[in-house]
Amino acid sequence: MRTDKQLYRIFEANPDWVFQLADWPSPGKSSLRAVTIKELERRADGVIVPDSADQPLTVVEFQFRKDETIYTRTVAEMIAVQESHQMRPVQGIIFFGDDNLDPKTAPWTRVVGTFLLLDVVEVFERGHPGHPLAAVFKPLLVESEETLEREAVGYYRTIKHSDLPTDCKASLLEVFESWLEQRLKHKGKKEIEMMLLGELPELEETQSGKDLIRIGEQRGEQRGEQRGEQRGVQRGLEKAILVYLRARHGAIPVTLQEQIHTLATHEAERLLEYLPGCQTLDELGQWLSSRQP
């Protein structure tokens, strides 16, 4: 799986998570940057630069493939970054994807901090249950694809409804969806969207939701034009409602389907507005039973 780009995206959104996972002292408010090192004729993708000038710079590497030069390369980057920042204190950290990828090159193991990324994420989750940082790594951590497919919506919800800043949540959701698509290769992008659709907070604000409504309305309009009756639009709205409900709740009881089929057009429109806040099929049944014509 592709990981480097996604990992930098996560920790760019919140660099302090690097220090939380490593159990290192936080340098305070910081930014994760890519720094071009002219002396090495290459770019260091992950350098955490604290706002406070008396806090150390941190060179961060994520290593998910074999590279015997990872330690010497990291140390070389640490030296170059320090020299290019007026000799500020500097430290280095490598997160490995697997213990077999760590060449343990002496003497640099005493200079650079090293961790197994997925292990420290699991430790972090035990201390911070339900944290969105742990949820975003689930496509890498959950061994069974069947389990991942079943529980993906819950992980998505954990991130989506967290208290993180909007930009940070957007980054984590993008990474989660990318890793989920890579892991569940037997499912297309649209199927992944449908899998997660039921947990999106506003149907009309999501592209998948807009597509469902648009398709439903178009099909309804086509039927209406063909038959010369408003029932065509109504059936299109019913189809959008049922597709949404199946994506969120699975099989829909026949009794509820029959009630939905009896909705007038204005009632179907009202139900579409109500659905994002409807958590269970029992709530839906109560709404259908208490609706006013």
N, C-alpha and C positions, 0 to 999 in steps of 0.2 A: 504493500500500500504506500501511496505517496504521503509523506508525513512532514517533511521539513517546512514547506511553505505554510502548512496549517499550524504547525507548532509555533512558528514565529508570529503568526497571526494571533494566536491565543495570548502569548505573553507580551506582545506589543500592546494588546488591549489592557493588560494589567501586569506590568513588570514585577510588582511585588509578589506575585504568585511564585516566581522563581525562588525567592528567598524563603517563602513559606514551605515549599516542597523540600528544599534543602535544609530547612531548619537553621538557616543563617540569619543574622541580624539584618533587619530591613534598613536600607539607606534612606528611607523616606521617599517622598515624591520623586519619581524617576521617569525616564522614557527609554524605550528600547529602539535602537537605531542601527542602520547599516552604515558602517564606516569604511570609506575607501582608504586603503593603506598603500601609499605610493611606493614605499620602500619594498613592499612585498609584491607589488603589482597585482593586488587582488583586493577584494572587499570582504570585510568581516561583517557577516549578516546580523549578528546579535551582540551589540554592546549596550549595556544598561548604563545610562548616564544620569546620575542623581542631580536634582536641582541644587542640592547643597554641595559646594565645592570641596568641603572637607571629608566627604564620603567617597569610598573607593569606586572606581569604574569596575564593571564586571563584564568579562568576555564570556558569552554563553554559546555552547555548541550542543546540537542535538544529533546524535550519531546512531543511525539505524541501518548502517551497512559497514562492512569490514574496511578499516583504514588503519594501517600500521603507523601512519604518521600523525594520527589525530592529536597526540600529546605535544609533539614538537611543533605542529602547526598552531595549536592553541597557545602555547608558550610564546611562539614568535609573534602571534597577534597581540598577546598581552604586552610584550615589550614595545611593539610599534605603536599600540594605542596609548600606552603610558607616555612615550616620547612625544607623541603628537598632541598631548593634553597637559603640557607643562609639568610632566613628571608627577601627576596625581597618583595616589595609591591605586593599585589595580589588583584584581583577583580573577581567577578563571574557574569555570565550572563546565563539566561535560555530563549531559544526560544520555546514557546509553539505552538503546532499545532492548538489549539482551546482554547478559554477562559475557557471552562468548565473543561479543564485539569489542570488548575492552582488552587492548594489548598489554595494559599495565606496564607501560614503559618507564623504567627507572632512569634518572631519579625524579622524573617529572610527576610521578604519582604523589610526591610529597608537596608539590607546588600547586597542582590543579585538583579541585574537588570533583569527585565523580559519584554518580548515582545511577541506579536503574530507574528510568522514568516511570514505568508502569507500577513498579513496586512502591515508589514514594507517593504516587497518586492514590494507591490503595490505602497506604498509611494515612494520608491526608483525609481520605473519605471517612475512615474510622473516627477520626477526631472532629470531622466536620460533615456529619451525615446530611445528605440532601443538598450538598453544595453544588452549584452549577459547574464548577471546575472539574469535579469528579464526573458529573453527568456527560460532559462533552467528550470524555475519553472512553465512554462505554463501548463504542464501536470497535475499539482496540482491545478492550479488557474482557468483554463477554465472549466466552469460548463458543457457545452454541449459537449458530445463526438463527435457529428456530426461537430460542429465548430472546435474542436481540430483536428479532422481528416483532415478537409479542410485546416486549417492554419498551420499544423505541419511543412510543408516544409519551410514556411517562418521563423518560429522560428529556425529551424535547420540552415537555411541560415544565420540568424543573428549571431549565434554562430560561424559557420564555417568560415565566412568571416570577423570576428572581428579582431581587432588588438592585441588580447591577445597572449601571448607566446604560442608556439606550444603545449607544455605539458599541459598548462592550458586549452586550447581549447579541447584537446583530453579528458581531465577529464570531462568537461562540456558536450561534445557530448555523452560520454559513459553514464553519468547520465541521460541526456535527453532521450536517446534511451531506457534505462532501465525503466524509469517512463512511457514513451509512451507505451511500451509493456504491463506494468502492467495496465495502464488505458484502453487501447484498447484491452481488453482480447479476443474479437471476431476475432482479426487478429493475424495470426501467425508471427513468427520472419521474415520469408521471405517476407510476405506482408508488414511489417513495412519497411524493407529494400527497397522494390520496391517503397513504398510511398515516401521515402526520396532520392531515387536514382537520380532523375532529378536534385537535387541541389548539388550533389557531383561534385567537380571541375574537376576531371580527371576520365573519365570512366575507363581507363585501370589501374588506381591505386586503385580502390575499389574492394573488394572481389566480390560484386554483379556484378559489371561491368565485371570483369574477367570471372565470371561464365557465364554471358550472351554471351560474345564473344566466350568462350570455347564451350558452348552448341551449339551456332550457327555454329561454325566451324566444330564441330564433326558431327552435323546433315548434314551439307553441304558435308563433306567428305564422310559420309555414302551414301548420295544420289549420289555423284560423282562416288564412287566405283561401286554402283549398276548400274548406267547408263553409266559409262565410259566417263563422260563429266565434264568439269569445272563448268558447270551451278549449280552443286550440292553445291559447296563451295559458289558460288555467292548467292544462295538462303538462305544458312545458315547465311551469313552476313546480308542479307536483313532482316531476322527474328530478328537478334540481334538489328538492327537499329530500327525496328518498336516497339519492346518491350521497348527499351530505350525511344523512343519518347512518347509512350502511358503512361509510368510511369511519365514522366515529364510534358506532355502537355494534357493528356487525349485523347479524340477522334482525330484521324488524318484524315483530308479531303481526300476524294477518289482521287482527282487530285494529291495530294502529294504522296499518296501510289502508284499510277500508275507511277509517275516519278521515285520513288525509285526502282520499279520493272524493270525499263529499265536500271538501272546502270550496268556498266561492273564491273568485280571483283575489278579492281584497283580503280575504282571510289567509290565503296562501302567501301573499306578500307580507302580511303581519307575522306569520310563522317564520318566514325567512329571517326577519329582523330579530325574532325571539331566540332562534336556534343557538347562536354562539354562547348565550348565557344558560342554556339548558344542559344540565350535567347528567341527567339520567332519563331513561325511557319512561319511568314513572312520572317524572315532572312533565314530560311531553304529553303523557296520557291525561294528566290533570289539566294541562293547558287546553287540550282538545275538548275535554269534557266541559270546561267552564267558559269556552269562548262565547262571545256575543255575536249574533248574526250582523 
